[in-house]
Amino acid sequence: MHETALMAGVFDVIEKHTADLTVQRVTKVILVVGEMTNAMPDALEAVFTVFAHGTKVEGAELQIRMIPLTARCTECEWEGSIEQHVFICPHCSSLGLEIKSGRELYVESLEVE
């Protein structure tokens, strides 16, 4: 379950960005997750709860914004969603696809008290 390693990184970011503030607690975390991370939202939520226990993040709302995998063909200029990680242009069958989105993994925002 690689969600544990991903969430460890998220909590490193949370700590880094709240360490110098007089934060009583974190009330909301918005996490952007690309499809190519293969992270499952339910698993991320479960691991978030475990990491948050006993910290200033305990009880915070986690919102996950999933980003679909999209690409652009360098041969025919087609752009669109890629299904099941098949990197062949559905328009011209070229293998020259450039990934446009779907690799994201970052904390978009934090709400604190």
C-alpha positions as CSV (number, residue, x, y, z in Angstrom):
1,M,0.0,0.0,0.0
2,H,2.0,2.9,-1.3
3,E,-0.5,5.4,0.0
4,T,1.3,5.2,3.4
5,A,4.5,6.6,1.8
6,L,2.6,9.2,-0.1
7,M,0.8,10.4,3.0
8,A,4.1,10.5,4.9
9,G,5.2,13.1,2.3
10,V,1.9,15.0,2.7
11,F,2.5,15.2,6.5
12,D,6.0,16.4,5.9
13,V,4.6,19.3,3.8
14,I,1.9,20.1,6.4
15,E,4.6,20.2,9.2
16,K,6.9,22.3,7.1
17,H,4.2,24.9,6.3
18,T,2.8,25.1,9.8
19,A,5.9,24.9,11.9
20,D,6.6,28.6,12.1
21,L,2.9,29.6,12.5
22,T,0.9,29.8,15.7
23,V,-1.4,27.1,14.5
24,Q,-3.7,25.5,17.1
25,R,-4.9,22.9,14.6
26,V,-5.3,22.1,10.9
27,T,-9.0,22.0,10.0
28,K,-8.8,21.1,6.3
29,V,-6.3,19.7,3.8
30,I,-7.0,19.8,0.1
31,L,-4.8,17.2,-1.7
32,V,-4.5,17.0,-5.5
33,V,-3.8,13.5,-6.8
34,G,-3.2,12.5,-10.4
35,E,-4.5,9.2,-11.8
36,M,-1.0,7.9,-12.5
37,T,-0.1,7.9,-8.9
38,N,-2.5,4.9,-8.6
39,A,-3.4,6.1,-5.2
40,M,-6.9,5.1,-4.0
41,P,-8.9,7.9,-2.3
42,D,-10.3,5.5,0.3
43,A,-6.9,4.3,1.2
44,L,-5.5,7.8,1.4
45,E,-8.3,8.8,3.7
46,A,-7.7,5.9,6.0
47,V,-3.9,6.5,6.1
48,F,-4.6,10.3,6.7
49,T,-6.6,9.4,9.8
50,V,-3.8,7.2,11.1
51,F,-1.1,9.9,10.5
52,A,-3.3,12.6,12.0
53,H,-4.0,10.8,15.2
54,G,-2.5,12.7,18.2
55,T,-1.3,15.7,16.0
56,K,-2.6,19.1,15.2
57,V,-4.2,17.5,12.1
58,E,-6.4,15.2,14.0
59,G,-10.1,15.7,13.1
60,A,-9.2,17.7,10.0
61,E,-11.2,17.3,6.8
62,L,-9.3,15.7,3.9
63,Q,-10.6,16.7,0.4
64,I,-9.0,14.8,-2.5
65,R,-9.2,16.3,-5.9
66,M,-8.5,13.6,-8.5
67,I,-6.8,14.6,-11.8
68,P,-7.4,12.4,-14.8
69,L,-4.7,11.2,-17.1
70,T,-4.6,13.3,-20.3
71,A,-2.1,13.4,-23.1
72,R,-1.4,15.1,-26.4
73,C,-0.2,13.3,-29.5
74,T,3.0,14.8,-31.0
75,E,2.1,13.4,-34.4
76,C,-1.5,14.4,-35.0
77,E,-2.0,16.9,-32.2
78,W,-4.9,14.9,-30.7
79,E,-5.6,15.7,-27.0
80,G,-7.7,13.8,-24.5
81,S,-8.1,11.3,-21.8
82,I,-6.0,8.1,-21.7
83,E,-7.9,5.0,-20.7
84,Q,-6.3,2.3,-18.6
85,H,-2.8,3.8,-19.1
86,V,-2.6,2.8,-22.8
87,F,-0.2,5.2,-24.3
88,I,-1.2,4.9,-28.0
89,C,-3.0,7.7,-29.7
90,P,-6.6,6.7,-30.3
91,H,-6.7,8.9,-33.4
92,C,-3.5,8.0,-35.4
93,S,-2.1,5.0,-33.3
94,S,1.2,6.9,-32.7
95,L,3.3,6.1,-29.7
96,G,4.3,9.7,-29.4
97,L,2.1,10.8,-26.6
98,E,3.1,13.6,-24.3
99,I,1.5,13.4,-20.8
100,K,-0.4,16.7,-20.0
101,S,-1.9,15.7,-16.6
102,G,-2.3,12.8,-14.2
103,R,1.1,12.8,-12.4
104,E,0.2,15.4,-9.8
105,L,0.5,14.9,-6.1
106,Y,0.6,18.0,-3.9
107,V,-1.1,19.7,-1.1
108,E,-3.2,22.5,-2.7
109,S,-4.2,24.2,0.5
110,L,-4.4,24.0,4.2
111,E,-7.0,25.7,6.5
112,V,-5.8,26.3,10.0
113,E,-7.0,27.8,13.3
